[in-house]
Every structure is written in structure tokens, then in C-alpha cells.
């Protein structure tokens, strides 16, 4: 009963409202350089292989650990260590997204790629600071729910930049759509102004310390072998999901669905399914721990790709499209809630920006690099075989779980570094 009351109190806190809005601003840029941009390019008859390779503009998400020590070490002369960087990056994103409205995909693909790459760099930098802010701010009991609330805000932004953007694109020009999306970054700017700065926990004293200590501390604490398996797991855990996400929009357009169909069903209904899945995942995680959640939700993520395989064989069927979208998004929400909480609990709060950036950069490898040939693969194998491959792509990550997150491992009362809260072992991450 005490745990349930504590969880309800967490949901009602101002802290969670800020995390919700920061999650929203973090989610704004992603589709504008991936799925939504792919739809714009597809409508402009850009080659399918080029659309698939465009995932490489997301490379900054995989490399952000390189400059993350700068954000751990240096503090801008306003708003504090985390919020100063946040507001600067959000203003930069507003301007960069607005510039996308000046692009012409068919005539100047290279300029479009450069603009998208700039957005990805600013967005990756924003994610470094938001992830560090969330990791520094949340107490152990709040982490599962905090991860879920963050993902809900993130997914609302994906609804806006995905579903609504596609629906609007059927009625107004794509450049105007991007200008409207740029204006929505004001939400994140206002959230940053009203947020509180986390308590400072002995930040790095020099740039050398900010660069060297986070990586050394992580490998020393986990052990080289286990740390290697953890990093490999982070790369592979959502690989199957990433294959589907990277090519779902071109698949649905080629199947015969309109942009409005995709926006309304994949966006709106998918958002609801993801929110339900994320919140259910956060609540379930608090009862069974992260270890078992990673097992259960990972298996569900893999099997959810079967719904797209069936849709590829059924063809243009609105009823089954609704079923497929709900299944895939619900399972993705479950997995993301556990995965985000897992990453937060791996971090030492002294170096949370750098360590979380390192971990999430490995996660982005599957989303942005390993799936780059997805368009070529779909073109050569056909959609049915492509979705079969996506199911098998989810299995290697699951096979790594016994090495660091065994099903029956007992929780050990070892606090997360930088956090001395006595309830740390509730989350079963050690």
C-alpha cells in the first residue's frame, strides 16, 4: 500500500510535469529527420535506396558521447549546469527545423541532408542534457514512472511530427508544415525556464577528468567482460524494432495507404497504444524489477513484428492495419519504459551526461546505422521476407540477457553511484 501511494504521488508531482514537457521537446526533431522526412521524399519520388540511406543523417545520435564530456564539464553563465545548455540547444533546434522549410528534396538532396544532419546534431546534444537532467533529478522510486512519463511526452511529439504533419501535408505544403513544427519547440523552451536545476553532485573538475573518468568508472564498476556484454546488448536489444520503424512509412505508402491514413492510424492510434504500453511498462517494472521486464518486453517486441508480416501478406486492409499498429506500438512502449530505466540506473550521477550519452549512443547504432541498408534489403527481398528478417534481428539482444540480467538474480542492496537513497534495491538492477 505504501508503494502504491508513493507511485501515485510521483505521478502528481511538478517534477513529472517538467519531465513530460522535456520529453516532448526531445521527441520533436526525430521524425522530422526520419519518418516524416521519408514521407516527404517519397512523395517527391526520391529513390527508395536514397530514402533508406538517409537514416545516416542520424549519425550524431550514435556519436554524441564524443562531445558529451563538454556538457558535463562546462556550465553556461545562465540557468545552471543543465538548464543553460537546454535552452540554448532548443533555440538552435527551432531555427534549424524552420530552415527545413526552405529545402527542396528532389532538386537539392545534398542540402536537405546537411540541414537534417544539423538538426540531428542539435537534437543529439539536447538529448545528452535532457537525459542527464532526468537522471540527476529522479529518485530511485521515481525512475520507472519517470521513464514512462518521459516516453509519453516523447511519443506525443512523435504524434505531432508524424501523424499531424502527414495529415497537414495533404492540405498544405511541406515547407509550411516544417515551419509549424519549428514553432512547437517553444514548449520546450518554456519548460526549461520553469524547471528546477538538479542538486549539484561534485561535477568533474577538469575537461580531462570529464573525458576519462566516466568511461573508466563504468568499466571498473561493471567489469570489462560484463560491460562489453551490456554495450553489445544496448546495440542489439531494439534492432528488430528499428528495422520496422525505419521502413514502415514507405511500406504503408507502397501498400496503398494514403498519408492521411498513415497519419491518423499509425500516428493517433499508435500514440495511444504506446502511451498505454509505456505506462503499463513503468508500473509493471516497479513490481518485478528491470531484469525480468527486459526479458518479457524484449520477447513481446520481437513477436510484435509478426503483425507487419501478416499485413504485408494481407495487403491494403484498414482493419488489420489498426491491429498491427496497436500491437507493435504497445509492445514498443513496454520495451522502451524498461530500457530507459535500465540505462538511467547504469549511470554515476557525477558523469550522468557522458555515461548516458555513451549508453544511448550505442542504442542509436541500431536505429541509425545498422538499419541503413533496410531500404536496399526491402527492395531486394520484398516486404514479407523483410519483416521475417526483422523478427530474427531481435533475437541476438535477448540471448545476451543471461550474462548481466539473469531472470532469477536476487537484488543486491548496492546504491546507484551518486545516489544514496536506501530504496535503490527496489529496482533490481544489480
Secondary structure, 3 states (H helix, E strand, C coil): CHHHHHHHHHHCCHHHHHHHHHHHHHHHHHHHCCHHHHHHHHHCCCCHHHHHHHHHHHHHHHHCHHHHHHHHHCCCCCCHHHHHHHHHHHHHHHHHHHHHCCCCCCCCHHHHHHHHHHHHHHHHHHHHHHHHHHHHHCCHHHHHHHHHHHHHHHHHHHHHHHHHHHHHHCCCCHHHHHHHHHHCCHHHHHHHHHCCCCCCCCCCCCHHHHHHHHHHHHHHHHCHHHHHHHHHHHHHCCHHHHHHHHHHHHHHHHHCCCHHHHHHHHHHHHHHHHHHHHHHHHHHHHHHCHHHHHHHHHHHHHHHCHHHHHHHHHCCCHHHHHHHHHHHHHHHHHHHHHHHHHHHHCCCHHHHHHHHHHHHHHHHHHHHHHCCCHHHHHHHHCHHHHHHHHHHHCHHHHHCHHHCCCCCCCCCCCCCCCCCCCCHHHHCCC
